[in-house]
Amino acid sequence: PAAPAAPAAPVVDIETRLKQLTTQAPVVLFIKGTRDEPRCGFSRKVVAAVTDTGMAFETFDILSDEEVRQGLKEYSNWPTYPQLYAGGELL
């Protein structure tokens, strides 16, 4: 007989997921590309500016996840990137 199927992972709605992403660290920067390889000039400038503060921060590559890329625009009510969050709030 076949083994029983593993239970499916719970589906997390996009708003819950965005809340988790924006609060995964005290400061989170949503950019095109990565901290080490920003993929646009604006992302590069913001990474440099935040790095220069000496503040610890995490990044999320919005090009790696279309659902996050589109959903965060509505979640934040801000249409462009980069977006910088501190304590879960858009700065």
PDB file of N, CA, C and O in Angstrom:
ATOM      1  N   PRO A   1       0.825  -1.199   0.000  1.00  0.00           N
ATOM      2  CA  PRO A   1       0.000   0.000   0.000  1.00  0.00           C
ATOM      3  C   PRO A   1       0.865   1.258   0.000  1.00  0.00           C
ATOM      4  O   PRO A   1       1.995   1.262   0.489  1.00  0.00           O
ATOM      5  N   ALA A   2       0.308   2.305  -0.555  1.00  0.00           N
ATOM      6  CA  ALA A   2       1.017   3.579  -0.627  1.00  0.00           C
ATOM      7  C   ALA A   2       1.049   4.243   0.743  1.00  0.00           C
ATOM      8  O   ALA A   2       0.131   4.090   1.549  1.00  0.00           O
ATOM      9  N   ALA A   3       2.115   4.976   0.983  1.00  0.00           N
ATOM     10  CA  ALA A   3       2.227   5.714   2.245  1.00  0.00           C
ATOM     11  C   ALA A   3       1.212   6.849   2.239  1.00  0.00           C
ATOM     12  O   ALA A   3       0.907   7.403   1.182  1.00  0.00           O
ATOM     13  N   PRO A   4       0.691   7.197   3.400  1.00  0.00           N
ATOM     14  CA  PRO A   4      -0.261   8.315   3.432  1.00  0.00           C
ATOM     15  C   PRO A   4       0.429   9.613   3.003  1.00  0.00           C
ATOM     16  O   PRO A   4       1.609   9.831   3.278  1.00  0.00           O
ATOM     17  N   ALA A   5      -0.321  10.444   2.340  1.00  0.00           N
ATOM     18  CA  ALA A   5       0.228  11.717   1.876  1.00  0.00           C
ATOM     19  C   ALA A   5       0.533  12.607   3.074  1.00  0.00           C
ATOM     20  O   ALA A   5      -0.196  12.628   4.065  1.00  0.00           O
ATOM     21  N   ALA A   6       1.628  13.335   2.948  1.00  0.00           N
ATOM     22  CA  ALA A   6       1.980  14.281   4.009  1.00  0.00           C
ATOM     23  C   ALA A   6       0.956  15.400   4.011  1.00  0.00           C
ATOM     24  O   ALA A   6       0.450  15.774   2.953  1.00  0.00           O
ATOM     25  N   PRO A   7       0.644  15.941   5.179  1.00  0.00           N
ATOM     26  CA  PRO A   7      -0.304  17.057   5.199  1.00  0.00           C
ATOM     27  C   PRO A   7       0.262  18.249   4.431  1.00  0.00           C
ATOM     28  O   PRO A   7       1.461  18.526   4.480  1.00  0.00           O
ATOM     29  N   ALA A   8      -0.600  18.930   3.739  1.00  0.00           N
ATOM     30  CA  ALA A   8      -0.173  20.092   2.959  1.00  0.00           C
ATOM     31  C   ALA A   8       0.245  21.210   3.903  1.00  0.00           C
ATOM     32  O   ALA A   8      -0.321  21.381   4.982  1.00  0.00           O
ATOM     33  N   ALA A   9       1.236  21.957   3.475  1.00  0.00           N
ATOM     34  CA  ALA A   9       1.665  23.119   4.268  1.00  0.00           C
ATOM     35  C   ALA A   9       0.516  24.123   4.285  1.00  0.00           C
ATOM     36  O   ALA A   9      -0.187  24.279   3.287  1.00  0.00           O
ATOM     37  N   PRO A  10       0.325  24.797   5.405  1.00  0.00           N
ATOM     38  CA  PRO A  10      -0.761  25.783   5.440  1.00  0.00           C
ATOM     39  C   PRO A  10      -0.500  26.908   4.438  1.00  0.00           C
ATOM     40  O   PRO A  10       0.633  27.350   4.252  1.00  0.00           O
ATOM     41  N   VAL A  11      -1.553  27.346   3.816  1.00  0.00           N
ATOM     42  CA  VAL A  11      -1.441  28.435   2.853  1.00  0.00           C
ATOM     43  C   VAL A  11      -1.519  29.747   3.626  1.00  0.00           C
ATOM     44  O   VAL A  11      -2.441  29.967   4.411  1.00  0.00           O
ATOM     45  N   VAL A  12      -0.545  30.604   3.393  1.00  0.00           N
ATOM     46  CA  VAL A  12      -0.503  31.898   4.087  1.00  0.00           C
ATOM     47  C   VAL A  12      -0.944  32.963   3.090  1.00  0.00           C
ATOM     48  O   VAL A  12      -0.398  33.053   1.990  1.00  0.00           O
ATOM     49  N   ASP A  13      -1.924  33.762   3.470  1.00  0.00           N
ATOM     50  CA  ASP A  13      -2.369  34.805   2.544  1.00  0.00           C
ATOM     51  C   ASP A  13      -1.285  35.872   2.421  1.00  0.00           C
ATOM     52  O   ASP A  13      -0.418  36.004   3.285  1.00  0.00           O
ATOM     53  N   ILE A  14      -1.354  36.627   1.333  1.00  0.00           N
ATOM     54  CA  ILE A  14      -0.289  37.575   1.022  1.00  0.00           C
ATOM     55  C   ILE A  14      -0.157  38.660   2.090  1.00  0.00           C
ATOM     56  O   ILE A  14       0.960  39.082   2.390  1.00  0.00           O
ATOM     57  N   GLU A  15      -1.252  39.115   2.661  1.00  0.00           N
ATOM     58  CA  GLU A  15      -1.146  40.171   3.679  1.00  0.00           C
ATOM     59  C   GLU A  15      -0.402  39.660   4.914  1.00  0.00           C
ATOM     60  O   GLU A  15       0.429  40.373   5.477  1.00  0.00           O
ATOM     61  N   THR A  16      -0.692  38.448   5.330  1.00  0.00           N
ATOM     62  CA  THR A  16       0.016  37.846   6.470  1.00  0.00           C
ATOM     63  C   THR A  16       1.495  37.682   6.134  1.00  0.00           C
ATOM     64  O   THR A  16       2.367  37.963   6.957  1.00  0.00           O
ATOM     65  N   ARG A  17       1.762  37.224   4.917  1.00  0.00           N
ATOM     66  CA  ARG A  17       3.148  37.030   4.494  1.00  0.00           C
ATOM     67  C   ARG A  17       3.912  38.360   4.466  1.00  0.00           C
ATOM     68  O   ARG A  17       5.063  38.425   4.898  1.00  0.00           O
ATOM     69  N   LEU A  18       3.272  39.413   3.960  1.00  0.00           N
ATOM     70  CA  LEU A  18       3.933  40.718   3.913  1.00  0.00           C
ATOM     71  C   LEU A  18       4.199  41.256   5.307  1.00  0.00           C
ATOM     72  O   LEU A  18       5.247  41.855   5.549  1.00  0.00           O
ATOM     73  N   LYS A  19       3.273  41.053   6.220  1.00  0.00           N
ATOM     74  CA  LYS A  19       3.490  41.478   7.605  1.00  0.00           C
ATOM     75  C   LYS A  19       4.689  40.744   8.195  1.00  0.00           C
ATOM     76  O   LYS A  19       5.506  41.341   8.896  1.00  0.00           O
ATOM     77  N   GLN A  20       4.792  39.444   7.908  1.00  0.00           N
ATOM     78  CA  GLN A  20       5.932  38.663   8.393  1.00  0.00           C
ATOM     79  C   GLN A  20       7.240  39.172   7.790  1.00  0.00           C
ATOM     80  O   GLN A  20       8.239  39.313   8.495  1.00  0.00           O
ATOM     81  N   LEU A  21       7.232  39.445   6.487  1.00  0.00           N
ATOM     82  CA  LEU A  21       8.449  39.920   5.822  1.00  0.00           C
ATOM     83  C   LEU A  21       8.886  41.295   6.318  1.00  0.00           C
ATOM     84  O   LEU A  21      10.078  41.532   6.516  1.00  0.00           O
ATOM     85  N   THR A  22       7.935  42.196   6.519  1.00  0.00           N
ATOM     86  CA  THR A  22       8.292  43.555   6.937  1.00  0.00           C
ATOM     87  C   THR A  22       8.726  43.631   8.388  1.00  0.00           C
ATOM     88  O   THR A  22       9.292  44.636   8.817  1.00  0.00           O
ATOM     89  N   THR A  23       8.464  42.563   9.155  1.00  0.00           N
ATOM     90  CA  THR A  23       8.854  42.553  10.567  1.00  0.00           C
ATOM     91  C   THR A  23       9.868  41.452  10.876  1.00  0.00           C
ATOM     92  O   THR A  23      10.118  41.158  12.045  1.00  0.00           O
ATOM     93  N   GLN A  24      10.460  40.838   9.840  1.00  0.00           N
ATOM     94  CA  GLN A  24      11.410  39.739  10.053  1.00  0.00           C
ATOM     95  C   GLN A  24      12.696  40.195  10.741  1.00  0.00           C
ATOM     96  O   GLN A  24      13.429  39.383  11.305  1.00  0.00           O
ATOM     97  N   ALA A  25      12.960  41.485  10.688  1.00  0.00           N
ATOM     98  CA  ALA A  25      14.130  42.080  11.335  1.00  0.00           C
ATOM     99  C   ALA A  25      13.737  43.506  11.709  1.00  0.00           C
ATOM    100  O   ALA A  25      12.760  44.032  11.174  1.00  0.00           O
ATOM    101  N   PRO A  26      14.474  44.137  12.610  1.00  0.00           N
ATOM    102  CA  PRO A  26      14.126  45.514  12.972  1.00  0.00           C
ATOM    103  C   PRO A  26      14.103  46.466  11.773  1.00  0.00           C
ATOM    104  O   PRO A  26      13.284  47.384  11.726  1.00  0.00           O
ATOM    105  N   VAL A  27      15.008  46.245  10.796  1.00  0.00           N
ATOM    106  CA  VAL A  27      15.045  47.067   9.585  1.00  0.00           C
ATOM    107  C   VAL A  27      15.120  46.130   8.384  1.00  0.00           C
ATOM    108  O   VAL A  27      15.994  45.267   8.303  1.00  0.00           O
ATOM    109  N   VAL A  28      14.176  46.321   7.441  1.00  0.00           N
ATOM    110  CA  VAL A  28      14.126  45.487   6.235  1.00  0.00           C
ATOM    111  C   VAL A  28      14.018  46.399   5.026  1.00  0.00           C
ATOM    112  O   VAL A  28      13.180  47.299   4.980  1.00  0.00           O
ATOM    113  N   LEU A  29      14.877  46.153   4.051  1.00  0.00           N
ATOM    114  CA  LEU A  29      14.912  46.934   2.828  1.00  0.00           C
ATOM    115  C   LEU A  29      14.476  46.047   1.665  1.00  0.00           C
ATOM    116  O   LEU A  29      15.098  45.021   1.388  1.00  0.00           O
ATOM    117  N   PHE A  30      13.402  46.450   0.987  1.00  0.00           N
ATOM    118  CA  PHE A  30      12.896  45.727  -0.180  1.00  0.00           C
ATOM    119  C   PHE A  30      13.463  46.418  -1.415  1.00  0.00           C
ATOM    120  O   PHE A  30      13.172  47.583  -1.684  1.00  0.00           O
ATOM    121  N   ILE A  31      14.288  45.663  -2.168  1.00  0.00           N
ATOM    122  CA  ILE A  31      15.008  46.241  -3.301  1.00  0.00           C
ATOM    123  C   ILE A  31      14.953  45.318  -4.511  1.00  0.00           C
ATOM    124  O   ILE A  31      14.538  44.162  -4.423  1.00  0.00           O
ATOM    125  N   LYS A  32      15.382  45.864  -5.640  1.00  0.00           N
ATOM    126  CA  LYS A  32      15.587  45.056  -6.839  1.00  0.00           C
ATOM    127  C   LYS A  32      17.008  44.543  -6.766  1.00  0.00           C
ATOM    128  O   LYS A  32      17.963  45.309  -6.891  1.00  0.00           O
ATOM    129  N   GLY A  33      17.146  43.235  -6.562  1.00  0.00           N
ATOM    130  CA  GLY A  33      18.463  42.622  -6.422  1.00  0.00           C
ATOM    131  C   GLY A  33      18.755  42.315  -4.963  1.00  0.00           C
ATOM    132  O   GLY A  33      17.852  42.194  -4.135  1.00  0.00           O
ATOM    133  N   THR A  34      20.044  42.192  -4.676  1.00  0.00           N
ATOM    134  CA  THR A  34      20.473  41.849  -3.324  1.00  0.00           C
ATOM    135  C   THR A  34      21.374  42.958  -2.778  1.00  0.00           C
ATOM    136  O   THR A  34      21.787  43.861  -3.505  1.00  0.00           O
ATOM    137  N   ARG A  35      21.662  42.867  -1.507  1.00  0.00           N
ATOM    138  CA  ARG A  35      22.560  43.835  -0.867  1.00  0.00           C
ATOM    139  C   ARG A  35      23.906  43.872  -1.602  1.00  0.00           C
ATOM    140  O   ARG A  35      24.466  44.946  -1.823  1.00  0.00           O
ATOM    141  N   ASP A  36      24.419  42.705  -1.974  1.00  0.00           N
ATOM    142  CA  ASP A  36      25.718  42.634  -2.642  1.00  0.00           C
ATOM    143  C   ASP A  36      25.644  42.947  -4.131  1.00  0.00           C
ATOM    144  O   ASP A  36      26.635  43.360  -4.732  1.00  0.00           O
ATOM    145  N   GLU A  37      24.461  42.747  -4.732  1.00  0.00           N
ATOM    146  CA  GLU A  37      24.298  43.008  -6.165  1.00  0.00           C
ATOM    147  C   GLU A  37      22.966  43.690  -6.445  1.00  0.00           C
ATOM    148  O   GLU A  37      22.061  43.070  -7.004  1.00  0.00           O
ATOM    149  N   PRO A  38      22.833  44.963  -6.062  1.00  0.00           N
ATOM    150  CA  PRO A  38      21.596  45.695  -6.381  1.00  0.00           C
ATOM    151  C   PRO A  38      21.432  45.762  -7.900  1.00  0.00           C
ATOM    152  O   PRO A  38      22.410  45.907  -8.633  1.00  0.00           O
ATOM    153  N   ARG A  39      20.180  45.655  -8.362  1.00  0.00           N
ATOM    154  CA  ARG A  39      19.941  45.596  -9.800  1.00  0.00           C
ATOM    155  C   ARG A  39      19.357  46.873 -10.372  1.00  0.00           C
ATOM    156  O   ARG A  39      18.868  46.868 -11.502  1.00  0.00           O
ATOM    157  N   CYS A  40      19.393  47.971  -9.621  1.00  0.00           N
ATOM    158  CA  CYS A  40      19.039  49.276 -10.175  1.00  0.00           C
ATOM    159  C   CYS A  40      19.760  50.346  -9.359  1.00  0.00           C
ATOM    160  O   CYS A  40      20.188  50.099  -8.231  1.00  0.00           O
ATOM    161  N   GLY A  41      19.887  51.516  -9.935  1.00  0.00           N
ATOM    162  CA  GLY A  41      20.613  52.600  -9.290  1.00  0.00           C
ATOM    163  C   GLY A  41      19.998  53.050  -7.980  1.00  0.00           C
ATOM    164  O   GLY A  41      20.717  53.344  -7.025  1.00  0.00           O
ATOM    165  N   PHE A  42      18.652  53.107  -7.923  1.00  0.00           N
ATOM    166  CA  PHE A  42      17.994  53.532  -6.688  1.00  0.00           C
ATOM    167  C   PHE A  42      18.270  52.530  -5.567  1.00  0.00           C
ATOM    168  O   PHE A  42      18.564  52.920  -4.437  1.00  0.00           O
ATOM    169  N   SER A  43      18.173  51.229  -5.890  1.00  0.00           N
ATOM    170  CA  SER A  43      18.452  50.207  -4.876  1.00  0.00           C
ATOM    171  C   SER A  43      19.887  50.313  -4.398  1.00  0.00           C
ATOM    172  O   SER A  43      20.152  50.207  -3.200  1.00  0.00           O
ATOM    173  N   ARG A  44      20.820  50.522  -5.324  1.00  0.00           N
ATOM    174  CA  ARG A  44      22.243  50.645  -4.969  1.00  0.00           C
ATOM    175  C   ARG A  44      22.460  51.821  -4.022  1.00  0.00           C
ATOM    176  O   ARG A  44      23.195  51.702  -3.042  1.00  0.00           O
ATOM    177  N   LYS A  45      21.820  52.965  -4.314  1.00  0.00           N
ATOM    178  CA  LYS A  45      21.992  54.158  -3.477  1.00  0.00           C
ATOM    179  C   LYS A  45      21.424  53.959  -2.076  1.00  0.00           C
ATOM    180  O   LYS A  45      22.034  54.379  -1.093  1.00  0.00           O
ATOM    181  N   VAL A  46      20.258  53.319  -1.980  1.00  0.00           N
ATOM    182  CA  VAL A  46      19.653  53.114  -0.662  1.00  0.00           C
ATOM    183  C   VAL A  46      20.457  52.101   0.144  1.00  0.00           C
ATOM    184  O   VAL A  46      20.651  52.293   1.345  1.00  0.00           O
ATOM    185  N   VAL A  47      20.929  51.027  -0.489  1.00  0.00           N
ATOM    186  CA  VAL A  47      21.785  50.058   0.216  1.00  0.00           C
ATOM    187  C   VAL A  47      23.016  50.783   0.760  1.00  0.00           C
ATOM    188  O   VAL A  47      23.392  50.581   1.914  1.00  0.00           O
ATOM    189  N   ALA A  48      23.642  51.623  -0.059  1.00  0.00           N
ATOM    190  CA  ALA A  48      24.837  52.355   0.389  1.00  0.00           C
ATOM    191  C   ALA A  48      24.504  53.292   1.544  1.00  0.00           C
ATOM    192  O   ALA A  48      25.257  53.370   2.514  1.00  0.00           O
ATOM    193  N   ALA A  49      23.382  54.004   1.448  1.00  0.00           N
ATOM    194  CA  ALA A  49      23.006  54.959   2.496  1.00  0.00           C
ATOM    195  C   ALA A  49      22.722  54.252   3.814  1.00  0.00           C
ATOM    196  O   ALA A  49      23.167  54.709   4.867  1.00  0.00           O
ATOM    197  N   VAL A  50      21.986  53.146   3.772  1.00  0.00           N
ATOM    198  CA  VAL A  50      21.671  52.426   5.010  1.00  0.00           C
ATOM    199  C   VAL A  50      22.934  51.777   5.568  1.00  0.00           C
ATOM    200  O   VAL A  50      23.144  51.774   6.781  1.00  0.00           O
ATOM    201  N   THR A  51      23.771  51.230   4.698  1.00  0.00           N
ATOM    202  CA  THR A  51      25.037  50.632   5.137  1.00  0.00           C
ATOM    203  C   THR A  51      25.903  51.674   5.835  1.00  0.00           C
ATOM    204  O   THR A  51      26.526  51.386   6.857  1.00  0.00           O
ATOM    205  N   ASP A  52      25.941  52.885   5.282  1.00  0.00           N
ATOM    206  CA  ASP A  52      26.758  53.960   5.856  1.00  0.00           C
ATOM    207  C   ASP A  52      26.317  54.350   7.266  1.00  0.00           C
ATOM    208  O   ASP A  52      27.116  54.896   8.027  1.00  0.00           O
ATOM    209  N   THR A  53      25.065  54.081   7.626  1.00  0.00           N
ATOM    210  CA  THR A  53      24.604  54.406   8.974  1.00  0.00           C
ATOM    211  C   THR A  53      25.179  53.446  10.004  1.00  0.00           C
ATOM    212  O   THR A  53      25.194  53.750  11.197  1.00  0.00           O
ATOM    213  N   GLY A  54      25.654  52.285   9.548  1.00  0.00           N
ATOM    214  CA  GLY A  54      26.154  51.274  10.464  1.00  0.00           C
ATOM    215  C   GLY A  54      25.040  50.424  11.068  1.00  0.00           C
ATOM    216  O   GLY A  54      25.300  49.528  11.872  1.00  0.00           O
ATOM    217  N   MET A  55      23.818  50.704  10.685  1.00  0.00           N
ATOM    218  CA  MET A  55      22.660  49.979  11.206  1.00  0.00           C
ATOM    219  C   MET A  55      22.568  48.596  10.547  1.00  0.00           C
ATOM    220  O   MET A  55      22.797  48.455   9.346  1.00  0.00           O
ATOM    221  N   ALA A  56      22.234  47.594  11.338  1.00  0.00           N
ATOM    222  CA  ALA A  56      22.017  46.254  10.800  1.00  0.00           C
ATOM    223  C   ALA A  56      20.688  46.236  10.062  1.00  0.00           C
ATOM    224  O   ALA A  56      19.707  46.808  10.537  1.00  0.00           O
ATOM    225  N   PHE A  57      20.648  45.580   8.900  1.00  0.00           N
ATOM    226  CA  PHE A  57      19.395  45.479   8.153  1.00  0.00           C
ATOM    227  C   PHE A  57      19.390  44.232   7.290  1.00  0.00           C
ATOM    228  O   PHE A  57      20.437  43.696   6.929  1.00  0.00           O
ATOM    229  N   GLU A  58      18.188  43.787   6.970  1.00  0.00           N
ATOM    230  CA  GLU A  58      17.982  42.665   6.070  1.00  0.00           C
ATOM    231  C   GLU A  58      17.473  43.219   4.744  1.00  0.00           C
ATOM    232  O   GLU A  58      16.918  44.316   4.693  1.00  0.00           O
ATOM    233  N   THR A  59      17.667  42.450   3.670  1.00  0.00           N
ATOM    234  CA  THR A  59      17.112  42.843   2.381  1.00  0.00           C
ATOM    235  C   THR A  59      16.226  41.727   1.845  1.00  0.00           C
ATOM    236  O   THR A  59      16.362  40.563   2.220  1.00  0.00           O
ATOM    237  N   PHE A  60      15.314  42.115   0.958  1.00  0.00           N
ATOM    238  CA  PHE A  60      14.471  41.163   0.243  1.00  0.00           C
ATOM    239  C   PHE A  60      14.483  41.572  -1.221  1.00  0.00           C
ATOM    240  O   PHE A  60      14.212  42.726  -1.554  1.00  0.00           O
ATOM    241  N   ASP A  61      14.801  40.614  -2.099  1.00  0.00           N
ATOM    242  CA  ASP A  61      14.841  40.871  -3.538  1.00  0.00           C
ATOM    243  C   ASP A  61      13.433  40.732  -4.112  1.00  0.00           C
ATOM    244  O   ASP A  61      12.930  39.620  -4.273  1.00  0.00           O
ATOM    245  N   ILE A  62      12.806  41.856  -4.419  1.00  0.00           N
ATOM    246  CA  ILE A  62      11.436  41.821  -4.929  1.00  0.00           C
ATOM    247  C   ILE A  62      11.352  41.202  -6.320  1.00  0.00           C
ATOM    248  O   ILE A  62      10.272  40.796  -6.747  1.00  0.00           O
ATOM    249  N   LEU A  63      12.476  41.123  -7.034  1.00  0.00           N
ATOM    250  CA  LEU A  63      12.469  40.499  -8.356  1.00  0.00           C
ATOM    251  C   LEU A  63      12.365  38.981  -8.250  1.00  0.00           C
ATOM    252  O   LEU A  63      12.078  38.306  -9.239  1.00  0.00           O
ATOM    253  N   SER A  64      12.597  38.444  -7.058  1.00  0.00           N
ATOM    254  CA  SER A  64      12.552  36.993  -6.868  1.00  0.00           C
ATOM    255  C   SER A  64      11.146  36.487  -6.564  1.00  0.00           C
ATOM    256  O   SER A  64      10.923  35.276  -6.537  1.00  0.00           O
ATOM    257  N   ASP A  65      10.193  37.392  -6.334  1.00  0.00           N
ATOM    258  CA  ASP A  65       8.854  36.970  -5.933  1.00  0.00           C
ATOM    259  C   ASP A  65       7.819  37.994  -6.413  1.00  0.00           C
ATOM    260  O   ASP A  65       7.631  39.040  -5.791  1.00  0.00           O
ATOM    261  N   GLU A  66       7.165  37.682  -7.509  1.00  0.00           N
ATOM    262  CA  GLU A  66       6.210  38.615  -8.124  1.00  0.00           C
ATOM    263  C   GLU A  66       5.031  38.912  -7.202  1.00  0.00           C
ATOM    264  O   GLU A  66       4.529  40.036  -7.184  1.00  0.00           O
ATOM    265  N   GLU A  67       4.586  37.919  -6.439  1.00  0.00           N
ATOM    266  CA  GLU A  67       3.456  38.140  -5.525  1.00  0.00           C
ATOM    267  C   GLU A  67       3.819  39.190  -4.472  1.00  0.00           C
ATOM    268  O   GLU A  67       3.017  40.075  -4.172  1.00  0.00           O
ATOM    269  N   VAL A  68       5.018  39.091  -3.919  1.00  0.00           N
ATOM    270  CA  VAL A  68       5.476  40.088  -2.941  1.00  0.00           C
ATOM    271  C   VAL A  68       5.674  41.435  -3.631  1.00  0.00           C
ATOM    272  O   VAL A  68       5.282  42.472  -3.097  1.00  0.00           O
ATOM    273  N   ARG A  69       6.272  41.419  -4.802  1.00  0.00           N
ATOM    274  CA  ARG A  69       6.538  42.670  -5.534  1.00  0.00           C
ATOM    275  C   ARG A  69       5.248  43.464  -5.763  1.00  0.00           C
ATOM    276  O   ARG A  69       5.221  44.674  -5.537  1.00  0.00           O
ATOM    277  N   GLN A  70       4.196  42.803  -6.202  1.00  0.00           N
ATOM    278  CA  GLN A  70       2.929  43.490  -6.465  1.00  0.00           C
ATOM    279  C   GLN A  70       2.162  43.762  -5.170  1.00  0.00           C
ATOM    280  O   GLN A  70       1.594  44.840  -4.993  1.00  0.00           O
ATOM    281  N   GLY A  71       2.150  42.785  -4.272  1.00  0.00           N
ATOM    282  CA  GLY A  71       1.379  42.915  -3.037  1.00  0.00           C
ATOM    283  C   GLY A  71       1.895  44.000  -2.115  1.00  0.00           C
ATOM    284  O   GLY A  71       1.108  44.678  -1.454  1.00  0.00           O
ATOM    285  N   LEU A  72       3.214  44.176  -2.062  1.00  0.00           N
ATOM    286  CA  LEU A  72       3.783  45.174  -1.155  1.00  0.00           C
ATOM    287  C   LEU A  72       3.401  46.591  -1.581  1.00  0.00           C
ATOM    288  O   LEU A  72       3.295  47.486  -0.743  1.00  0.00           O
ATOM    289  N   LYS A  73       3.197  46.793  -2.874  1.00  0.00           N
ATOM    290  CA  LYS A  73       2.776  48.120  -3.356  1.00  0.00           C
ATOM    291  C   LYS A  73       1.430  48.504  -2.735  1.00  0.00           C
ATOM    292  O   LYS A  73       1.232  49.649  -2.328  1.00  0.00           O
ATOM    293  N   GLU A  74       0.520  47.554  -2.668  1.00  0.00           N
ATOM    294  CA  GLU A  74      -0.796  47.815  -2.068  1.00  0.00           C
ATOM    295  C   GLU A  74      -0.696  47.867  -0.544  1.00  0.00           C
ATOM    296  O   GLU A  74      -1.300  48.728   0.095  1.00  0.00           O
ATOM    297  N   TYR A  75       0.058  46.955   0.022  1.00  0.00           N
ATOM    298  CA  TYR A  75       0.218  46.879   1.477  1.00  0.00           C
ATOM    299  C   TYR A  75       0.753  48.201   2.026  1.00  0.00           C
ATOM    300  O   TYR A  75       0.294  48.686   3.060  1.00  0.00           O
ATOM    301  N   SER A  76       1.731  48.779   1.319  1.00  0.00           N
ATOM    302  CA  SER A  76       2.376  50.009   1.782  1.00  0.00           C
ATOM    303  C   SER A  76       1.703  51.268   1.242  1.00  0.00           C
ATOM    304  O   SER A  76       1.956  52.375   1.717  1.00  0.00           O
ATOM    305  N   ASN A  77       0.843  51.079   0.241  1.00  0.00           N
ATOM    306  CA  ASN A  77       0.242  52.218  -0.458  1.00  0.00           C
ATOM    307  C   ASN A  77       1.329  53.116  -1.051  1.00  0.00           C
ATOM    308  O   ASN A  77       1.212  54.342  -1.061  1.00  0.00           O
ATOM    309  N   TRP A  78       2.393  52.466  -1.546  1.00  0.00           N
ATOM    310  CA  TRP A  78       3.508  53.179  -2.173  1.00  0.00           C
ATOM    311  C   TRP A  78       3.895  52.378  -3.420  1.00  0.00           C
ATOM    312  O   TRP A  78       4.198  51.190  -3.308  1.00  0.00           O
ATOM    313  N   PRO A  79       3.891  52.999  -4.607  1.00  0.00           N
ATOM    314  CA  PRO A  79       3.998  52.238  -5.849  1.00  0.00           C
ATOM    315  C   PRO A  79       5.397  51.854  -6.316  1.00  0.00           C
ATOM    316  O   PRO A  79       5.529  51.089  -7.272  1.00  0.00           O
ATOM    317  N   THR A  80       6.440  52.361  -5.673  1.00  0.00           N
ATOM    318  CA  THR A  80       7.783  52.130  -6.215  1.00  0.00           C
ATOM    319  C   THR A  80       8.712  51.503  -5.178  1.00  0.00           C
ATOM    320  O   THR A  80       8.406  51.437  -3.988  1.00  0.00           O
ATOM    321  N   TYR A  81       9.858  51.048  -5.680  1.00  0.00           N
ATOM    322  CA  TYR A  81      10.919  50.468  -4.853  1.00  0.00           C
ATOM    323  C   TYR A  81      12.182  51.271  -5.078  1.00  0.00           C
ATOM    324  O   TYR A  81      12.355  51.888  -6.129  1.00  0.00           O
ATOM    325  N   PRO A  82      13.073  51.264  -4.084  1.00  0.00           N
ATOM    326  CA  PRO A  82      13.098  50.488  -2.855  1.00  0.00           C
ATOM    327  C   PRO A  82      12.114  50.999  -1.802  1.00  0.00           C
ATOM    328  O   PRO A  82      11.657  52.142  -1.832  1.00  0.00           O
ATOM    329  N   GLN A  83      11.808  50.080  -0.858  1.00  0.00           N
ATOM    330  CA  GLN A  83      10.992  50.434   0.296  1.00  0.00           C
ATOM    331  C   GLN A  83      11.748  49.996   1.547  1.00  0.00           C
ATOM    332  O   GLN A  83      12.230  48.866   1.635  1.00  0.00           O
ATOM    333  N   LEU A  84      11.842  50.904   2.505  1.00  0.00           N
ATOM    334  CA  LEU A  84      12.580  50.655   3.745  1.00  0.00           C
ATOM    335  C   LEU A  84      11.604  50.604   4.907  1.00  0.00           C
ATOM    336  O   LEU A  84      10.830  51.537   5.122  1.00  0.00           O
ATOM    337  N   TYR A  85      11.643  49.506   5.657  1.00  0.00           N
ATOM    338  CA  TYR A  85      10.762  49.307   6.813  1.00  0.00           C
ATOM    339  C   TYR A  85      11.582  49.247   8.086  1.00  0.00           C
ATOM    340  O   TYR A  85      12.641  48.621   8.122  1.00  0.00           O
ATOM    341  N   ALA A  86      11.098  49.892   9.123  1.00  0.00           N
ATOM    342  CA  ALA A  86      11.705  49.802  10.449  1.00  0.00           C
ATOM    343  C   ALA A  86      10.557  49.523  11.418  1.00  0.00           C
ATOM    344  O   ALA A  86       9.562  50.247  11.441  1.00  0.00           O
ATOM    345  N   GLY A  87      10.707  48.479  12.205  1.00  0.00           N
ATOM    346  CA  GLY A  87       9.639  48.119  13.143  1.00  0.00           C
ATOM    347  C   GLY A  87       8.339  47.814  12.426  1.00  0.00           C
ATOM    348  O   GLY A  87       7.263  48.020  12.988  1.00  0.00           O
ATOM    349  N   GLY A  88       8.415  47.325  11.187  1.00  0.00           N
ATOM    350  CA  GLY A  88       7.223  46.989  10.428  1.00  0.00           C
ATOM    351  C   GLY A  88       6.544  48.159   9.754  1.00  0.00           C
ATOM    352  O   GLY A  88       5.507  47.983   9.114  1.00  0.00           O
ATOM    353  N   GLU A  89       7.112  49.371   9.884  1.00  0.00           N
ATOM    354  CA  GLU A  89       6.513  50.574   9.298  1.00  0.00           C
ATOM    355  C   GLU A  89       7.345  51.075   8.127  1.00  0.00           C
ATOM    356  O   GLU A  89       8.573  51.108   8.207  1.00  0.00           O
ATOM    357  N   LEU A  90       6.687  51.466   7.039  1.00  0.00           N
ATOM    358  CA  LEU A  90       7.363  52.048   5.900  1.00  0.00           C
ATOM    359  C   LEU A  90       7.899  53.426   6.279  1.00  0.00           C
ATOM    360  O   LEU A  90       7.169  54.261   6.813  1.00  0.00           O
ATOM    361  N   LEU A  91       9.177  53.652   5.998  1.00  0.00           N
ATOM    362  CA  LEU A  91       9.772  54.968   6.280  1.00  0.00           C
ATOM    363  C   LEU A  91       9.696  55.855   5.052  1.00  0.00           C
ATOM    364  O   LEU A  91      10.144  57.001   5.090  1.00  0.00           O
TER     365      LEU A  91
END
